[in-house]
């Protein structure tokens, strides 16, 4: 998809703040500092619309990025080792749960996983939790530029096995550095929302 327009259109923490549009939505989940912002920026050809940070746990709200007046990417707080209090983490959990359970416009969740490492316990929990609500998941195996091409298939197999991936959920190799997999990611997303 050729992106001609992209903006941070809404920021929300509770349902009454969600956008009132009927645009299809795709949420982005991943552990803190796995590269969600870099993924968004690469997909929309922008350097820094989504803020990247060296400090995990930067996203603390639901950030709705409107793309081409056609789709929302919804960036949700990262899970895992963000240095935040337990009560803050619980509040985020509740916010994400409410969104995923109640939002009719939500068509799929993109789960971003670092292809170099085995999925963490948090990755597995998140995947199973999303599947519990019967929502399609697109797995983006990011940072593939850091792995020799000959080992890509092996790393993808490890992710599929560890997550116990459902057959219908696509997995896409991706690199925010080189743009590898970008076309495939867009094709997969557009298929999900059509």
C-alpha positions in Angstrom: 0.0 0.0 0.0 1.3 3.4 -0.9 1.0 5.6 2.2 0.2 9.2 1.3 -1.2 10.3 4.7 -0.5 9.2 8.2 -1.2 10.9 11.5 -1.6 10.2 15.2 -5.3 10.8 15.2 -6.4 9.9 18.7 -5.0 9.0 22.1 -7.2 7.1 24.5 -7.2 5.3 27.8 -11.0 4.5 28.1 -13.7 3.6 25.6 -15.4 7.0 25.5 -12.1 8.4 24.1 -11.9 5.9 21.3 -12.4 7.4 17.8 -16.0 7.5 16.6 -15.1 6.4 13.1 -15.9 3.0 11.6 -12.4 2.5 10.1 -11.0 -1.0 10.5 -8.4 -1.3 13.2 -5.3 -3.4 13.8 -3.7 -3.3 17.2 0.0 -3.7 17.7 1.3 -5.8 20.6 4.8 -6.7 21.6 7.1 -6.7 24.6 8.5 -3.4 25.6 11.2 -2.3 23.2 10.7 -5.0 20.6 10.4 -2.3 18.0 6.7 -1.5 17.6 7.3 2.2 16.9 10.0 1.3 14.4 7.6 -1.1 12.7 4.9 1.6 12.4 7.3 4.2 11.1 8.7 1.8 8.5 5.2 0.8 7.4 4.1 4.4 6.9 7.4 5.8 5.5 8.0 8.2 8.4 11.1 8.6 10.5 9.4 9.4 13.8 5.7 9.7 13.7 5.6 6.9 16.3 8.1 7.8 19.0 10.9 5.3 19.5 12.7 5.3 22.8 15.7 3.6 24.5 13.5 3.4 27.6 11.0 0.6 27.6 7.4 1.3 28.6 7.2 4.6 26.9 3.7 4.0 25.4 1.2 4.3 28.2 -2.0 5.0 26.2 -3.8 3.5 23.2 -2.4 5.5 20.2 -4.6 5.5 17.1 -2.6 6.2 13.9 -4.9 6.9 11.0 -3.4 5.9 7.6 -4.7 7.1 4.2 -8.2 7.7 5.9 -8.5 3.9 5.5 -7.2 2.1 8.6 -6.1 2.7 12.2 -3.0 1.1 13.6 -3.5 1.1 17.4 -0.3 1.0 19.4 -0.9 -0.5 22.8 1.5 -0.4 25.8 4.3 -3.0 25.6 4.4 -5.9 27.9 7.3 -7.5 29.8 10.1 -5.7 31.5 8.9 -2.1 31.4 10.1 -0.4 34.6 6.7 0.6 35.9 4.9 -0.1 39.1 2.6 -3.1 39.5 -0.5 -0.9 39.8 0.4 0.9 36.5 0.9 -2.4 34.7 -2.5 -3.6 36.0 -4.1 -0.4 34.8 -2.6 -0.9 31.3 -3.7 -4.6 31.3 -7.2 -3.5 32.1 -7.1 -0.8 29.4 -5.9 -3.2 26.7 -8.3 -5.9 27.8 -11.3 -3.5 27.6 -10.2 -2.4 24.1 -9.6 -5.9 22.7 -12.8 -7.3 24.2 -15.2 -4.5 23.3 -13.9 -2.8 20.1 -16.0 -3.9 17.1 -13.7 -2.2 14.6 -10.7 -4.4 15.7 -10.0 -6.8 12.9 -6.7 -8.3 14.0 -3.7 -7.9 16.3 -0.2 -7.7 15.1 2.1 -9.4 17.6 5.7 -8.3 17.1 8.3 -10.8 18.1 12.1 -10.5 17.8 13.1 -13.3 15.4 16.5 -13.7 17.0 15.1 -15.1 20.3 12.7 -17.8 21.4 9.3 -16.2 22.2 9.3 -15.2 25.9 6.7 -16.4 28.4 5.0 -13.0 28.0 4.9 -13.5 24.2 3.2 -16.9 24.7 0.8 -15.5 27.3 -0.2 -12.6 25.0 -0.7 -14.8 22.0 -2.9 -17.3 23.9 -4.8 -14.4 25.5 -5.6 -12.8 22.1 -6.6 -16.2 20.7 -8.9 -16.7 23.7 -11.0 -13.8 22.3 -10.9 -15.4 18.9 -9.1 -12.5 17.2 -6.8 -13.2 14.3 -3.1 -12.6 14.9 -0.5 -11.5 12.4 2.9 -12.4 13.8 5.7 -10.0 12.6 9.1 -11.7 13.1 11.1 -8.5 13.3 14.9 -7.8 13.2 15.4 -10.4 10.4 18.4 -8.3 9.2 20.2 -9.5 12.3 19.9 -13.2 11.4 21.7 -14.9 8.4 19.2 -15.6 5.6 20.0 -19.3 5.7 18.7 -19.4 9.3 15.4 -17.6 8.8 13.3 -20.7 8.4 14.8 -22.3 11.5 14.0 -19.2 13.6 10.4 -19.0 12.1 9.8 -22.6 13.0 11.0 -22.0 16.6 8.5 -19.1 16.9 5.6 -21.2 15.5 6.4 -24.2 17.7 6.9 -22.1 20.9 3.7 -20.1 20.4 1.8 -23.2 19.3 0.6 -21.0 16.4 -2.8 -21.5 15.0 -2.6 -22.6 11.4 -4.5 -19.7 10.0 -2.4 -17.0 11.7 0.2 -15.6 9.2 3.8 -15.0 10.1 5.8 -12.4 8.3 9.6 -11.8 8.4 10.3 -8.2 8.7 13.1 -5.7 9.2 12.6 -2.0 10.2 16.2 -1.4 9.1 16.0 -2.6 5.5 12.3 -2.6 4.9 12.3 -6.4 4.2 8.8 -7.8 4.4 7.0 -4.5 4.3 5.0 -5.3 1.1 4.1 -8.7 2.5 3.1 -7.1 5.8 0.8 -4.6 4.1 -0.7 -7.4 1.9 -1.4 -9.5 4.9 -3.0 -6.6 6.9 -5.2 -5.5 4.0 -6.4 -9.1 3.5 -7.4 -9.2 7.2 -9.4 -6.0 7.1 -11.2 -6.6 3.8 
